[in-house]
Amino acid sequence: MRFFARMKRISLIALIAVLVSCSTNADRPAPPAPVTPDADAVRAAVQHTFDGLAVHDSTMLAAVILPDANFQRWSADSTGTWRTVNLSGSAFTSRLGQPGPAYLERTWEADVRVDGDVAVFSAPYDFWVEQTCSHCGYDAITLVRSGAVESDFRGWRIASLTYTVDASGEDACRERFAGMPTSPFPAE
């Protein structure tokens, strides 16, 4: 019996040691991603996508979105159940490259990580339609270098975009994301 009691005590001490080491590491923020020409080019590719959305230009969108890219929109319905809508890159480009209302998407506090020819861009965002905050959420975008390196975005193209949607309105978005910039439209 003493053997089992001793083993329990040793296991408890080992568990505490692991938890303490994890908690001290968890308190340290991850180091910021280095700013490199590739990280800047990834940001440029994402901004090019937003600029293409703003002017409903399918050619601009196709320049930066792979046709077989995967777009996933996640939002909660009225019961709180998460729902997803999936689109291919070509369907996204076709749908949002058509004439329509004025769009504006902004991100802030973006984190860009580059590993060779693969990059991840993640950031909170807000999306405006006709000067009204339609929704906000979080963008997680995976890009691969597959285009012309001479382009403004050094060949980076979107392979997938997963984003959450909170359509509760501007006040709820501001409450959710303390760093959300002020309205881009002047008050009337």
N, C-alpha and C positions, 0 to 999 in steps of 0.2 A: 504494500500500500504506500509505503514511503516513496518508493520509486515513482509511482504515478503522481503523487503529490509534488515531488521534486520536478517531474517533467511538466506538470501544469504550471508551476512557478516559472520554470525556464521558458516555456512557451509564452507565458504572459509577459515576461521581461522582454523577450524577442519582439513580441507584437508591439509593445510600448515603444521600443527603440525604433522600429520601422515607422510607426505613426509619428513619432517626434521628428525623425529625419524627413519624412514626407511633408509634414506641416511646415517645417522651417524652409524647405525648398518652395513650397506652394505660396509662401508669403512673398517671395521674390518675384517681381514682374519679369516677364520674358523680355530679353533684350530687344530693343527696337530693330526692325529690319534695316539693313544698310541701304543707303541711297546709292544706287548705281545707275549707269546708263540704261541697263535692262529694266530696272524697276521703274525708271521714268518712262521708258517706252511702253511698259505694261499699263501704266496710268494713262498714257496717251491713247492706247488702244481702247481702253474703257471709256475715256472721254469722247473718242471718235464715235463710239456706239451711241452715247447719249446725244451727241450732236446730230447724228443721223436720225435718231428718234424725234428730236425737236423739229426737224424739217421734213420728216416722213420720207426720207430718201433711201429707197431700197438698195441703190448702188453703193451708197456710203456704208450701209449696214452689211452688205455682202462682202465688202472689202475687209471687214474685221471679224465676221462671224462665219465659222465653218458651216457648210450646208448640213452636215450630219451632227452638228452640235446638239446638246440636250439642254433644253430650258425647262426648269421646274418651278412652278409657282405654288407656294404653300400658304394657305390661309385657313383660319378657323371659321366654321359656319356658325349660325346662331345658337347651336347647341354646344359649341366649344370643341366640336370634332374637327380635327385637321383634315383638310382636303387638298388634293394636288391637281394641278393641270400641267400636262406635259406637251411640249412643242419641240419640233426639230428646228435647227437653225434656219433652214430654208422656209419653214412655215412662219417662224417668228419674223424673219426678214420680209416675207411677202405680206403678212398681216399688218405689221407696224410701219411698213414702207409705203402704205397707201395714204392718200389725203385724209385728213381728219383734224381733230381739235389740236390746239397748241399743247405740246408736252414739254416738261422740264424735269429732268432727274438730276439730283445732286447727291454726292456722297461726302462724307467727312471722316476724319480720323482713320483713313484707309491704312490697312496693313498689306504690304506687298512682299511676297516671298518668291524668290527665283531659285530654281535648281536646274541648271543646264538649260534645256529647251522647254521646261515646264514652269509655269508660274501660277500663283494663287493670289488673287486680289480679294480682300474682304473688307466690308465697311457697312455702317448704317447708311440708309438713304432716305430721301423723301422724293415723292413723285407728284408733280403738279399738273393739273389739266385745266386749261383756260383760267389760270391765275388762282385756282383753288387747290389746296393740299388734298389730293385724292387719297393717298395712302403713304405709309412709310414701312420700313422693315430693315432687313439685313440682306445684303448681297454677298454671295460667295461665288466667285468667278474663277474658273480654271482656264488658263490660256496655254497654248502651245506655239512654239516658233515654227511656222510652216509657210510663211509668206516671204515676200522680198525683203531682205534685210535693209535695203535702201529706203524703204517706206518710212513715214514719220513714226511708225510704231515698231520699227526694226523687225518686221515679220511676225509679230505676236498676233494671234487670232484666238477668238473665244471658242473653246471646246465644250464648255458647260457653264451654265449659270443657274444657280439655285437661289431663290429669294423668298423671303417671308413677306406677307402682306397684312398690314394692320390698317383697316379702312375706318378707324374710329374718329378720324378728323384731326385737324392740326393741333388742337390743344392736347389730345391724347398722345400724339406723336411727340410733342415737346416734352410732355411728362415722361414719356418712355425713353427719349434720347436727349439727355441734358445738353449735349453738344450740338444739337440741331441749329444750323444757322438761322438768322432772322428771315422773314419772308422776303423773297426776291422781288416782290411787287409792292410798290408804294401804297400806303393806306389812302383811301379816298376821302 
